[in-house]
């Protein structure tokens, strides 16, 4: 047991019992970050800030929300928006955070993909990040249902029905998820529990694992250079800070991140006050009505590319029905990015602009994701069906055929 002596102050009292100074060294002041990184490496801190905003505003909204099909719509659109002081502001912040967090996540994901931050010891960072993406997707979908508007109801009906395609247990699974034969009060209660309790706990747990997985392989850098962090840290601690290739997480790295967060918050507050409409679908300001189907059902913008892949296959192929092909493709799209460390067969760790074939693959993928998102928002019919089919087929080709092929070729070339 450690020797405890009489403390000279409160801080020392805690120091003797919790070793706070040692903990701060391990986590902050002697956790090393490469110098050659740019603003794209600040996305993690911005995501953490947005997650904190979602938690805080979520707690405030929770005090007035009623998880009941007869009360939910009014509790959101009348009580919170009109009667609670600054309720509109909490809702706007919550809705805009939920939408913008996906924009930042996509930038974060594409940055990691571009610089090869999923290779040589960083696989767990990548996989835990993709699990976080799935957690946030589930959190966003469950939250979208809570206002109990028209799009909430019909999106829940369409998405829960997808589980009916699971062999043997499909129908029973749909009934279990809904808590009834049709989407209703039991479904709303279940999604409320998921949104405010289970999913936040799981997300925080995965977030801790994601941060911890950074400890050993450390953060990647702009040139993907393999840095010996122990040697570089020693150089830094000896006082030769200019020569060292690393800086401490605090204050060097975090101070710069806080500056990026400050710039981001200007943009964020502008959206919250003047352009919040993009995060709240106008159709959802109409109460849920099971007898009135909206003319065009579509998800939020961050799910559109996956939604288009789901509906992109509109004719049967090889004896498989179009709906089953769409479902299989949709399921694959959900895990495709997580499989990147397996699909990339090259040993080369370098930014995409130093890998010519991968560079082309990367930008074709980005263009295809944008095309899928645009097509997912427009109604089906005519040429749009074929464009959706082509974009969906291209997505599968890029992951299943093109990526393994070009990375194997890259490996053979050395």
C-alpha positions in Angstrom: 0.0 0.0 0.0 1.2 3.5 -0.8 2.6 5.7 2.0 0.0 8.3 3.0 1.2 11.3 5.0 -0.4 14.5 6.2 -1.4 16.7 3.2 -0.5 20.3 2.9 -3.5 21.1 0.7 -6.6 19.7 -1.0 -4.7 18.9 -4.3 -2.0 17.0 -2.5 -4.7 15.0 -0.6 -6.2 13.9 -3.9 -2.7 13.4 -5.4 -1.8 10.8 -2.8 -5.0 8.9 -3.3 -5.6 9.2 -7.1 -2.1 9.9 -8.5 -3.7 12.6 -10.7 -0.4 14.0 -11.9 0.8 10.6 -13.1 -2.6 10.0 -14.8 -2.5 13.4 -16.5 1.0 12.6 -17.8 -0.1 9.3 -19.3 -3.3 10.7 -20.8 -2.3 14.3 -21.7 1.0 16.0 -21.2 3.2 13.0 -22.3 0.8 11.5 -24.9 2.6 12.3 -28.1 1.1 13.6 -31.4 3.0 14.0 -34.7 3.7 17.6 -35.8 3.0 17.1 -39.5 -0.8 17.1 -39.3 -3.4 19.5 -40.6 -6.9 20.8 -39.7 -8.4 17.5 -40.8 -7.0 15.9 -37.6 -9.2 18.2 -35.5 -12.4 16.4 -36.5 -12.2 14.1 -33.5 -12.3 17.0 -31.0 -15.2 18.6 -33.0 -17.1 15.3 -32.9 -16.5 15.1 -29.1 -17.9 18.6 -28.8 -21.0 17.8 -30.8 -21.6 14.6 -28.8 -21.4 16.7 -25.6 -23.9 19.2 -27.0 -26.2 16.3 -27.9 -26.0 14.9 -24.4 -26.6 18.3 -22.7 -29.5 19.4 -24.9 -30.9 15.8 -24.9 -31.2 16.0 -21.0 -33.0 19.3 -21.3 -35.5 18.0 -23.9 -36.0 14.9 -21.9 -37.5 16.9 -19.0 -40.5 17.8 -21.2 -40.8 15.0 -23.8 -43.7 12.5 -23.5 -43.0 9.0 -24.9 -46.7 8.4 -25.7 -48.2 8.3 -29.2 -51.0 10.6 -28.0 -48.7 13.2 -26.4 -45.3 12.9 -28.2 -46.1 15.2 -31.1 -47.6 18.0 -28.9 -44.8 17.7 -26.3 -42.2 18.5 -29.0 -44.0 21.0 -31.2 -46.1 22.9 -28.6 -44.6 22.3 -25.1 -40.9 22.4 -26.0 -41.1 24.8 -29.0 -43.6 27.3 -27.7 -44.1 27.0 -23.9 -40.7 26.1 -22.5 -38.3 29.1 -22.2 -35.6 28.7 -24.8 -37.0 25.2 -25.6 -36.8 26.1 -29.4 -33.1 26.8 -28.9 -32.4 23.4 -27.2 -34.3 21.6 -29.9 -32.5 23.5 -32.7 -29.1 22.8 -31.2 -30.0 19.1 -30.7 -31.3 18.7 -34.3 -28.5 20.6 -36.0 -25.9 18.7 -33.9 -27.4 15.4 -34.9 -27.2 16.3 -38.5 -23.8 18.1 -38.6 -22.2 15.3 -36.6 -22.6 13.0 -39.6 -21.0 15.6 -41.9 -17.9 15.7 -39.6 -18.0 11.9 -39.3 -17.9 11.5 -43.1 -14.9 14.0 -43.3 -13.2 12.0 -40.4 -13.8 8.7 -42.2 -12.6 9.9 -45.6 -9.5 11.5 -44.0 -8.6 8.2 -42.4 -9.2 6.4 -45.7 -7.2 8.9 -47.8 -4.1 8.8 -45.5 -4.3 5.0 -44.9 -5.0 5.4 -41.1 -6.4 1.8 -41.0 -3.1 0.0 -41.6 -0.2 -1.5 -39.6 -1.4 -1.5 -36.1 -4.3 1.0 -36.5 -6.9 -1.5 -37.5 -8.7 -1.4 -34.1 -8.8 2.4 -34.3 -10.6 2.1 -37.6 -12.9 -0.7 -36.6 -13.9 1.0 -33.3 -14.5 4.2 -35.3 -16.9 2.3 -37.7 -18.7 0.8 -34.7 -19.1 4.3 -33.4 -20.6 5.3 -36.8 -23.1 2.4 -36.5 -24.0 3.5 -32.9 -24.6 7.1 -34.1 -26.7 5.9 -37.0 -28.9 3.9 -34.6 -29.1 6.8 -32.2 -30.1 9.2 -35.1 -32.7 6.8 -36.4 -34.2 6.1 -33.0 -34.3 9.9 -32.3 -35.9 10.7 -35.6 -38.9 8.7 -34.5 -39.5 10.5 -31.2 -41.3 13.7 -32.6 -43.9 11.2 -33.9 -44.6 13.2 -37.1 -45.5 11.7 -40.5 -41.9 11.0 -41.6 -41.1 9.5 -38.1 -43.9 7.0 -38.4 -43.4 6.0 -42.0 -39.6 5.8 -41.7 -40.0 3.5 -38.7 -42.6 1.4 -40.6 -40.2 1.0 -43.7 -37.0 0.4 -41.7 -38.5 -2.1 -39.2 -40.1 -4.0 -42.1 -36.6 -4.6 -43.5 -36.0 -7.1 -40.7 -38.8 -9.2 -42.1 -36.4 -10.4 -44.8 -34.3 -12.3 -42.2 -34.8 -16.0 -43.0 -37.0 -18.1 -40.8 -37.4 -15.6 -37.9 -38.1 -12.5 -40.0 -41.8 -11.9 -39.1 -41.2 -12.7 -35.4 -38.2 -10.3 -35.4 -40.3 -7.4 -36.9 -43.0 -8.0 -34.2 -40.4 -8.1 -31.5 -38.7 -4.8 -32.6 -42.1 -3.1 -32.9 -43.5 -4.5 -29.8 -46.7 -5.1 -31.7 -47.9 -6.1 -35.2 -47.7 -2.5 -36.4 -45.7 0.5 -35.5 -47.4 2.1 -32.5 -47.1 3.1 -28.8 -45.0 0.0 -27.9 -42.5 0.9 -30.7 -42.2 4.5 -29.6 -41.5 3.4 -26.0 -38.8 1.0 -27.2 -37.1 3.5 -29.4 -37.3 6.1 -26.6 -35.5 3.7 -24.3 -32.9 3.0 -27.0 -32.3 6.7 -27.7 -32.0 8.0 -24.2 -30.5 5.0 -22.3 -29.0 2.0 -24.1 -27.4 3.6 -27.2 -25.8 6.5 -25.3 -24.2 4.0 -22.9 -22.9 1.8 -25.7 -21.7 4.9 -27.6 -19.7 6.2 -24.6 -18.2 2.7 -24.0 -17.1 2.4 -27.7 -15.8 6.0 -27.6 -13.5 5.1 -24.6 -12.3 2.0 -26.6 -11.7 4.2 -29.7 -9.6 6.7 -27.7 -7.7 3.9 -25.9 -6.9 2.1 -29.2 -5.0 5.3 -30.2 -2.5 4.8 -27.3 -0.1 2.3 -28.7 -0.1 2.9 -32.5 -0.6 6.7 -32.0 -2.1 9.1 -34.5 -1.2 8.9 -38.2 0.2 11.9 -40.0 0.1 13.7 -43.3 2.9 11.7 -44.9 2.0 8.4 -43.1 5.6 8.3 -41.8 6.4 5.7 -39.2 7.6 7.6 -36.2 9.4 6.2 -33.2 7.4 8.0 -30.6 9.6 7.0 -27.7 12.8 8.4 -29.3 11.0 11.6 -30.5 9.5 12.1 -27.1 12.9 11.8 -25.5 14.2 14.5 -27.9 11.3 16.8 -27.0 11.7 16.3 -23.2 15.5 17.1 -23.5 14.4 20.5 -24.8 15.1 20.1 -28.5 11.5 20.8 -29.4 12.2 22.1 -32.9 14.0 18.9 -33.9 11.5 16.5 -32.4 8.7 15.2 -34.7 6.1 15.1 -31.9 4.3 17.5 -29.5 2.4 16.6 -26.3 -1.4 16.2 -26.6 -1.6 19.1 -24.0 -1.0 22.0 -24.5 0.5 21.8 -28.0 -2.1 19.7 -29.8 -5.3 20.5 -27.8 -4.7 24.3 -27.9 -4.7 24.2 -31.7 -7.8 21.9 -31.7 -9.6 24.4 -29.4 -9.0 27.1 -32.1 -10.6 24.9 -34.7 -13.5 24.1 -32.4 -14.0 27.9 -31.9 -14.1 28.5 -35.7 -16.5 25.6 -36.1 -18.8 26.9 -33.4 -19.2 30.2 -35.3 -20.5 28.1 -38.3 -22.6 25.9 -36.0 -24.3 28.8 -34.2 -25.1 30.4 -37.5 -26.8 27.2 -38.6 -28.7 26.9 -35.3 -30.0 30.4 -35.5 -30.6 31.0 -39.2 -30.6 27.7 -41.2 -31.8 25.0 -38.8 -34.5 23.9 -41.3 -32.2 21.5 -43.1 -32.1 19.3 -39.9 -35.9 19.2 -39.5 -38.0 17.7 -42.3 -41.1 19.9 -42.9 -43.3 16.8 -43.4 -42.5 15.8 -39.8 -44.3 18.8 -38.5 -47.5 17.0 -39.4 -48.7 14.4 -36.8 -48.2 10.7 -37.6 -51.1 9.3 -39.5 -51.1 5.6 -40.3 -53.9 6.1 -42.9 -52.0 8.7 -44.9 -48.8 7.6 -46.7 -46.5 10.5 -47.7 -46.0 10.7 -51.5 -42.3 10.2 -51.2 -40.6 8.6 -48.2 -36.9 9.3 -47.7 -34.5 9.3 -44.8 -32.3 12.2 -43.5 -29.5 13.3 -45.9 -26.8 11.2 -44.1 -28.6 7.9 -44.8 -29.5 8.7 -48.5 -26.6 6.9 -50.1 -27.5 3.7 -48.2 -31.2 4.1 -49.0 -30.5 4.5 -52.7 -28.5 1.2 -52.6 -31.5 -0.5 -50.9 -33.9 0.6 -53.7 -31.3 0.8 -56.6 -31.8 -2.9 -57.7 -35.3 -2.8 -59.3 -35.3 -6.0 -61.3 -34.6 -9.7 -60.5 -31.1 -11.2 -61.3 -29.8 -14.7 -61.3 -33.0 -16.0 -59.8 -32.8 -13.6 -56.8 -35.6 -11.1 -56.4 -34.8 -7.4 -56.7 -35.9 -6.7 -53.1 -33.5 -9.4 -51.8 -30.6 -8.0 -53.9 -31.4 -4.6 -52.5 -31.4 -5.9 -48.9 -28.2 -7.8 -49.3 -26.5 -4.8 -50.9 -27.9 -2.5 -48.1 -26.5 -4.8 -45.5 -23.1 -5.0 -47.2 -23.0 -1.1 -47.5 -23.5 -1.0 -43.8 -20.3 -2.8 -43.1 -18.3 -2.1 -46.2 -16.1 0.6 -44.7 -15.4 -1.6 -41.6 -14.0 -4.2 -44.0 -11.5 -1.8 -45.6 -8.5 -3.2 -43.6 -9.3 -6.7 -45.0 -10.1 -5.5 -48.5 -6.9 -3.4 -48.9 -4.3 -6.1 -49.7 -1.3 -3.7 -50.1 1.4 -3.2 -47.5 2.0 0.4 -48.6 1.1 2.9 -46.0 1.0 6.3 -47.7 -1.5 9.1 -48.6 -3.7 8.4 -51.6 -1.9 10.9 -53.8 1.2 8.7 -53.5 -0.8 5.6 -54.6 -2.0 6.4 -58.1 -4.5 3.5 -58.5 -5.9 3.9 -55.0 -6.1 7.7 -55.6 -8.4 7.1 -58.5 -10.4 4.5 -56.5 -10.8 7.0 -53.6 -12.2 9.9 -55.7 -14.5 7.6 -57.8 -15.9 6.4 -54.4 -16.5 10.0 -53.2 -18.2 10.9 -56.4 -20.4 7.7 -56.3 -21.4 8.5 -52.6 -22.5 12.0 -53.7 -24.4 10.6 -56.7 -26.1 8.0 -54.5 -27.1 10.7 -52.0 -28.6 12.9 -54.6 -30.5 10.0 -56.2 -31.8 8.9 -52.9 -33.7 12.1 -52.4 -35.5 12.1 -55.8 -38.6 10.0 -56.5 -38.0 6.8 -58.5 -39.1 6.3 -62.1 -37.6 6.5 -65.6 -34.0 7.3 -66.0 -33.5 7.8 -62.2 -34.0 4.0 -61.7 -31.2 3.2 -64.1 -28.9 5.9 -62.6 -29.6 4.5 -59.2 -28.9 0.9 -60.4 -25.6 2.0 -62.0 -24.4 3.9 -58.9 -25.4 1.1 -56.6 -23.7 -1.5 -58.7 -20.6 0.7 -58.9 -20.4 1.0 -55.1 -20.4 -2.8 -54.8 -17.8 -3.1 -57.6 -15.5 -0.6 -55.9 -15.4 -2.6 -52.7 -15.7 -6.2 -53.8 -13.6 -6.1 -57.0 -11.7 -2.9 -57.5 -10.1 -2.3 -54.1 -8.7 -5.9 -53.6 -7.6 -5.9 -57.3 -5.7 -2.6 -57.3 -4.1 -3.2 -53.9 -2.9 -6.7 -54.9 -1.4 -5.1 -58.0 0.2 -2.4 -55.8 1.7 -5.1 -53.5 3.2 -7.0 -56.5 4.8 -3.8 -57.8 6.3 -3.2 -54.4 
